Amino acid sequence: MATRSRDDREARRRIRQMEAKRALRQEQGKRRKRDNTVAIGAGAAAVILAVVLQLTVFSSNPTEAEFAAAEAGLSSPSASPSASNSADIPSPDTAAGKTFTGELALNSGVVGVELNGTAAPQAAAVIKSLTDAGYYNGALCHRLTTSETFGLLQCGAKSEDGADDPNYRWGPLENTPTDNTYPAGTIAIARSGNNAYGNGHQFFIVYKDTTIPADTAGGYTVVGKVTSGLDVVTKIAAAGLKPGENATDGAPVAPVTIDSFSLK
């Protein structure tokens, strides 16, 4: 009888061990599934984030969709950018109270420009320093918009996708239109959306009267104007866009290169 009891206890012990091992394997299986799900989700999120960042950098000023949303009274969530300039941004004092004039050569056509260091000293200082360093020579005008009230050529990119250096950022916004209207001939600074310190290397030339609704950060810094040769830009616009998903916003049909940009 005692032997039988010991055998029963041993059998029950083995059963408990097997049940514990089975429960452990089940929990490990569940954990692996959760880990795989997290890994897949993280990978997908990284891909989505990369696409969003690329599109944001390419757009800088509003896309047609953002433009339509703004007109409809919609708003995007505000970002929380750092309100500070990169270390290599020149002081606005170098341009304050000054007027810079010069020439922007696009595909062998010459555009006369004037920058207003009184109205936009920080922006004028940045553009002047970049031209002095030869930064724009060989850069691209990668984006063109051609809708009825939204006509601009965006320049200053080093690659066709319009990517800019995320480590070169500055602000604040200066000389932004109170009525969101940018007359033909305006030269303004492109920036990332909803970020008053999201200016970079790029600028845009407005070739016909354009309305760009302000986002949560405000408008776009008007740094100067075209004094001659606006027809160089209008001819580029008249040639149209590369075929793509958007009929009025994309890359110019023929590549546009900055041959040179000088200011004095």
N, C-alpha and C positions, 0 to 999 in steps of 0.2 A: 504494500500500500504506500509506504514512504517513497519507494522508487518511482511508483506511478506519479506521485505528487511532484517529485523533482522533475520527471520528464515533462509533466504538464507545464510546470513553471518555465522550463527551458524552451518549450515550444512557444509559450506566450511571449517570452523574451525575444526569440528570433522573429516572431511576427511583428512585435513593436519595432525592432530594428529595420525590418524590411519596409514597414510603413513609413518610418522616419526617412529612410533613404529615398523612397518614392516621392515623399513630400518635398525633399530637398531638390530632387531632379526636376520636379514640376516648377518649383520656385525659380531654379536656375534657368529653366526654359522661358518662363515669363520674363525674367530679367533680361535675357538675351534679346527677346522680342522688343522689350522697351528700349534697350540700348540701340538696336538696329533702327527703330522708329525715330529715336532722337537723332541718330547719325544722319539718316536720310533727310529728316526735317532740317537739320543744321546745314546740310549740303545744299538743299533747295533754297534755304534762306540766303545762303552766301551767293548763290547764282543770281537770285532775284535782286539782292542788294547791289551786286556788281552791275547788273543791267540798269537799275535805277540810278546809280551814281553816274554811269556813263551817259545816260540820257540827260541827267541834270546838268552835267558839265557841258554836254553838247548844246543844250538849249540856252543856258545862262539867262537870257531874257526870255519872256514867256513863249511857249509853243502856241500853235493855233488852238489846241484844245484848252490850254490854260487861259488863253485870251477869251475864248467863248465862255468858259466857266466864270471868269471875272465879270464879264458883261452881264451874266445871268445873276450876279450877286452872290456867287458861291465863294467860299474861302477855303484855303488849305490850312492844316494844322501848323502852328508856328514852330519853327525850329528853335533850339537854344544855343546859338553859335557864341563863340568867344568874341567879345567886343574888343579885339586887340589886333594890331598889325603884325605881320611877319617881321623878323629882325632886319631884313634887307630892304624894307620900304623906306624911300627917302622922306625927309621932313617936308611938310607943306611949306615951311618957311623958304625953301629954295625956289618956290614958284609964286608965293603970295604977292599980289599986286603987279605981276608981270603978264605980258602977252607974248606968246610964242607963235611964230609963223613958220611955215615950211611947206614941203611937198611930199605927197604920198604917191608913189608910182605903182600902179596896178596893171599888170599885163601890158606894160609899155605906155599906158595912158597915165597922165599926171593929174592929180587932184590937189588943188591948193587948200591948205588947212590953217586954222587959227585956233589956238588954245587959250582959254580965259583963266589965268591964274588968280584973278580977283574973285570970281564967282566959285571956282572949284580948285583951290590951291593944292589939295592933296592929290587929286586926279591929274592935274597938270604936271605936278612934280613927278608922279609915277611915269606918265607917258614920256615926258622929257628924258628921264633917266634911262628908260628902255630904248628910246631912239638913239640916244648918245652911245649906248652900249652895243648898238647894232642888232638888238634882239629881234626886231621885226623883219629884217632883211631875209627874204626867203620864206617867211611865214605865209600861211594860207588865209584866204577869206573863204571859209568852209561852209557858211550858211547864208542862204538867201530866202527872204519871204516875199511873196508876190500877191497877196490878197489885196482887195480894194483899199482897205484902210490900215494895212500893216505891211509896209514896204521898207526893208532894211537889208544891208549887207554886213554880216558879222565877220570880223577879221582878227588875226593875231594868234591863230592856232598853229601848232607845230606838226599836227597830224590831221589826216582827213576826217577822223572821227570827232574832232573838236576838243579833245581832252586837254585840260590845262593842269598846271602844276598845283596840287592841293596845298603845298607848303608856301605858296606865294599868294597871300590873301591880305586884303586891306580894306579900310573904310575911313571915315563914315560916308554916308551918302551926302552929296553936295548938289546944290543947284538943280533939284528935281522939280519938274513942272507941277504946278498945283492943279492943273486941269487935265493931267495925263496925256497932253498933246505934245508931240515931238515934230516940229515943222521939217519940211524937206531941207536937207543940208545940215541937220543936227548931227553932231558927233557925241556919242554917249558911251558910257562904260557898261559892258556886259557883266553880269554877276550871277551867282547861284540864287535860287529862289528863296524868299523869306529870310534873307540874310543881309543886313546892312554892312557887314564886314566880309561879304562874299565876292568882292571885286577881285579880279586877277589881272592877267595880261591882255585880255581881249576887249575890243571896243566894237561899236557898230555905227555905221553911217546910214542915216535915214535919207532915202532918195525920193520919197513923196510923203506928204503929210500923213502922220501915223498916230494912232491912239494906242497906248499901252497902259492898261489899267494897273495901278499900284497893287503890290501884294502886301502881305502883313508887315514887311520891313519898310515899304514906301515905294518911291519911284526909282528911276535910274539916273545916275549922275550925268548931267550934261556938261561935258568938259570943253566943248568948242563947236566950231562950225566949218563947213566947206565954203571957201571963198572963190573957188573957180574949179571947173572941170567936173561938176556934178554929173554931166552927161556921160562921163566915163563909167560911172556907177549905173546910171539908168540904162546904158547899152548892155551892161552885164546882166541886169535884171530882165531886159527885153529878150535876151537869148533864152531865158527860161531855166528850168530845173532838170536835173537828172531824173529819169523816171523812178518813182518810188511810191511809198504808201500814201504820202501826203502830196496833194496836187499843188499846194501853195507854200510849202515850207520844206526846205531840204538843201542839198548841195547844188551849186550852179552847174549848168550842163557842161560847161568847159571850166577846168580848174582855174582858180584865180589866185595869183601869187603876188605878194608884196615884193616888188623888185628893190625898193628902197623907201626909207621913211626918214626924213631929216627935219629938224626944228632948230630955230635960232632965236 
